[in-house]
Amino acid sequence: MKSILVATDSFKGTFSAKKVSETISKVLSEELNETQIKTLPLADGGEGSFDCVTTFLNCEVLNVNCTDLFFNKITAPVAFWDNCA
């Protein structure tokens, strides 16, 4: 059986790496019935990195209320994995 690895980065401001990988995988699987297709969303350290790491590690993500450097109230995601935040 043939195998294909779909490893993509995000499209800045539009689609996450996960969404791009899943979409490409879906189209390939519709056309290549006898092929095993795996997805691996990637990130280059930009805005998609948090999503890629939390997805890969299967983290629980909670949004918490906090303040930024200028003491403005914001909501920020916090990832929990293996009893660590």
Sine and cosine of phi, psi and omega as CSV:
sin_phi,cos_phi,sin_psi,cos_psi,sin_omega,cos_omega
0.00,0.00,0.71,-0.70,0.06,-1.00
-0.97,0.23,0.48,-0.88,0.03,-1.00
-0.77,-0.64,0.58,-0.82,0.07,-1.00
-0.76,-0.65,0.72,-0.69,0.10,-0.99
-0.96,-0.29,0.86,-0.51,0.05,-1.00
-0.99,-0.17,0.95,-0.30,-0.04,-1.00
-0.84,-0.54,0.96,-0.28,-0.09,-1.00
-0.81,-0.59,0.39,-0.92,0.15,-0.99
-1.00,-0.10,0.09,-1.00,0.03,-1.00
-0.98,0.22,0.26,-0.97,0.16,-0.99
-0.96,-0.27,0.97,-0.24,-0.17,-0.98
-0.70,0.72,0.82,-0.58,0.07,-1.00
0.98,0.22,0.02,1.00,-0.03,-1.00
-0.79,-0.61,-0.95,0.32,-0.10,-1.00
-0.86,-0.51,0.64,-0.77,0.07,-1.00
-0.95,0.30,0.32,-0.95,0.05,-1.00
-0.86,0.50,-0.62,0.79,0.02,-1.00
-0.89,0.45,-0.71,0.70,0.00,-1.00
-0.90,0.44,-0.67,0.74,0.01,-1.00
-0.90,0.45,-0.73,0.68,0.00,-1.00
-0.88,0.48,-0.70,0.72,-0.01,-1.00
-0.90,0.43,-0.64,0.77,-0.01,-1.00
-0.92,0.40,-0.72,0.69,0.03,-1.00
-0.89,0.46,-0.68,0.73,0.01,-1.00
-0.87,0.49,-0.67,0.75,0.00,-1.00
-0.88,0.47,-0.72,0.69,-0.01,-1.00
-0.90,0.43,-0.69,0.73,0.01,-1.00
-0.89,0.46,-0.68,0.74,-0.03,-1.00
-0.92,0.39,-0.48,0.88,0.06,-1.00
-0.94,0.34,-0.53,0.85,-0.05,-1.00
-1.00,-0.07,-0.48,0.88,-0.09,-1.00
-0.88,-0.48,0.98,0.18,-0.12,-0.99
-0.87,0.49,-0.57,0.82,-0.09,-1.00
-1.00,-0.07,0.33,0.94,-0.09,-1.00
-0.90,-0.44,0.71,-0.70,0.09,-1.00
-1.00,0.08,0.82,-0.58,-0.05,-1.00
-0.87,-0.49,0.81,-0.58,0.04,-1.00
-0.90,-0.43,0.52,-0.86,0.05,-1.00
-0.90,-0.44,0.54,-0.84,0.05,-1.00
-0.56,-0.83,1.00,-0.04,0.05,-1.00
-0.89,0.45,0.68,-0.73,-0.02,-1.00
-0.87,-0.50,0.21,-0.98,0.07,-1.00
-0.52,-0.86,0.50,-0.87,-0.02,-1.00
-0.97,-0.26,0.30,0.95,-0.02,-1.00
0.99,-0.17,-0.02,1.00,0.00,-1.00
-1.00,0.04,-0.48,-0.88,-0.14,-0.99
-0.90,0.43,-0.34,0.94,-0.02,-1.00
-1.00,0.00,-0.06,1.00,-0.09,-1.00
-0.89,0.46,-0.70,0.72,-0.01,-1.00
-0.86,0.52,-0.72,0.69,0.00,-1.00
-0.89,0.45,-0.67,0.74,0.00,-1.00
-0.90,0.43,-0.72,0.70,-0.01,-1.00
-0.91,0.41,-0.71,0.71,-0.03,-1.00
-0.93,0.38,-0.54,0.84,0.06,-1.00
-0.94,0.35,-0.73,0.69,-0.03,-1.00
-0.88,0.48,-0.66,0.75,-0.03,-1.00
-1.00,0.04,-0.04,1.00,-0.03,-1.00
0.83,0.56,0.77,0.64,-0.02,-1.00
-0.98,0.18,0.44,-0.90,0.21,-0.98
-1.00,0.05,0.77,-0.64,-0.02,-1.00
-0.90,-0.44,0.81,-0.59,0.05,-1.00
-0.87,-0.49,0.62,-0.78,0.10,-1.00
-1.00,-0.04,0.79,-0.62,-0.03,-1.00
-0.86,-0.51,0.52,-0.85,0.09,-1.00
-0.99,0.10,0.74,-0.67,-0.01,-1.00
-0.40,-0.92,-0.19,-0.98,0.06,-1.00
-0.83,-0.55,0.47,-0.88,0.07,-1.00
-1.00,0.06,-0.16,-0.99,-0.04,-1.00
-0.89,0.46,-0.38,0.93,-0.02,-1.00
-0.97,-0.24,0.27,0.96,0.02,-1.00
0.91,0.42,0.42,0.91,0.15,-0.99
-0.98,0.18,0.66,-0.75,0.02,-1.00
-0.96,0.29,0.78,-0.63,0.02,-1.00
-0.66,-0.75,0.21,-0.98,0.16,-0.99
-0.91,-0.42,0.77,-0.64,-0.04,-1.00
-0.74,-0.67,0.56,-0.83,0.03,-1.00
-0.98,0.19,0.61,-0.79,0.09,-1.00
-0.80,-0.59,0.76,-0.65,-0.03,-1.00
-0.99,-0.13,0.68,-0.73,0.06,-1.00
-0.88,-0.47,0.80,-0.61,0.00,-1.00
-0.56,-0.83,0.80,-0.60,0.06,-1.00
0.80,0.60,0.74,0.67,0.02,-1.00
0.90,0.44,0.35,0.94,0.05,-1.00
-0.82,-0.57,0.48,-0.87,0.07,-1.00
-0.93,-0.36,0.00,0.00,0.00,0.00
